[in-house]
Amino acid sequence: MADLKFELVTPDRLVMSDDVYMVVVPGTEGDSGILAGHAPYMTTLRDGDLSVYRSQGAQPEKIAVTGGFAEVSERGLTVLAESAGA
């Protein structure tokens, strides 16, 4: 499967911009696993950890996020968070 184009942005900086296998987003309605080719989608974020899988079967890289939203489009997944850190 093709890689997912992923960007994590805060008001202060671009935290991550990379091609990854999958990202699990902590949405207010529950966690959402996003892979390449996902249907268009938007959710607000709850405070929690994004799980970034760089390849299939890899251990996730956890990034704490607060507030904001996530959007899946034909360009990939963009997460706009109020804050983000390791």
C-alpha positions as CSV (number, residue, x, y, z in Angstrom):
1,M,0.0,0.0,0.0
2,A,1.2,3.5,-0.7
3,D,2.4,5.7,2.1
4,L,0.2,8.2,3.9
5,K,1.4,11.8,3.6
6,F,1.2,13.1,7.2
7,E,1.7,16.6,8.6
8,L,1.3,17.6,12.3
9,V,1.2,21.4,12.7
10,T,0.8,23.7,15.8
11,P,0.5,27.5,15.7
12,D,4.2,27.7,16.5
13,R,5.8,25.1,14.2
14,L,5.7,22.2,11.8
15,V,6.1,19.3,14.2
16,M,6.3,16.5,11.6
17,S,5.9,16.1,7.8
18,D,6.6,12.7,6.6
19,D,5.3,9.7,4.6
20,V,4.1,7.1,7.1
21,Y,2.2,3.8,7.1
22,M,-0.6,4.7,9.5
23,V,-1.6,7.3,12.1
24,V,-4.1,6.7,15.0
25,V,-5.8,10.0,15.8
26,P,-7.4,10.7,19.2
27,G,-10.7,12.2,18.0
28,T,-13.5,13.4,20.3
29,E,-15.8,10.6,19.0
30,G,-13.0,7.9,19.4
31,D,-9.7,6.9,18.0
32,S,-9.4,6.7,14.2
33,G,-6.8,4.7,12.3
34,I,-5.9,6.5,9.1
35,L,-4.1,4.7,6.2
36,A,-3.3,5.9,2.7
37,G,-6.5,6.0,0.5
38,H,-8.8,6.8,3.5
39,A,-12.1,8.5,2.6
40,P,-12.3,12.2,3.2
41,Y,-12.8,12.7,6.9
42,M,-12.6,15.4,9.6
43,T,-12.7,15.2,13.4
44,T,-12.0,17.4,16.4
45,L,-9.2,16.2,18.7
46,R,-9.3,15.3,22.3
47,D,-6.2,15.6,24.4
48,G,-4.2,12.4,24.0
49,D,-1.5,10.7,22.0
50,L,-1.2,10.5,18.2
51,S,0.3,7.1,17.3
52,V,2.5,7.3,14.2
53,Y,3.4,4.0,12.6
54,R,6.3,4.6,10.1
55,S,5.9,1.1,8.6
56,Q,3.6,-1.8,8.9
57,G,4.2,-3.8,12.1
58,A,6.5,-1.1,13.5
59,Q,6.2,0.2,17.1
60,P,4.2,3.4,17.2
61,E,5.8,6.8,17.8
62,K,3.6,8.6,20.4
63,I,3.1,12.3,20.2
64,A,1.0,14.1,22.8
65,V,-1.5,16.6,21.3
66,T,-4.0,19.0,22.8
67,G,-7.0,20.5,21.0
68,G,-7.4,21.1,17.3
69,F,-8.6,19.0,14.5
70,A,-7.6,16.4,11.9
71,E,-8.5,16.3,8.2
72,V,-8.1,13.6,5.7
73,S,-8.1,14.7,2.0
74,E,-6.7,13.5,-1.3
75,R,-3.4,15.1,-0.1
76,G,-3.2,12.9,3.0
77,L,-3.7,13.6,6.7
78,T,-3.2,17.0,8.3
79,V,-3.4,17.4,12.0
80,L,-3.7,21.0,13.3
81,A,-3.2,20.9,17.1
82,E,-3.1,23.6,19.7
83,S,0.1,22.0,21.1
84,A,2.1,18.9,20.4
85,G,5.1,17.3,22.1
86,A,6.8,14.0,22.7
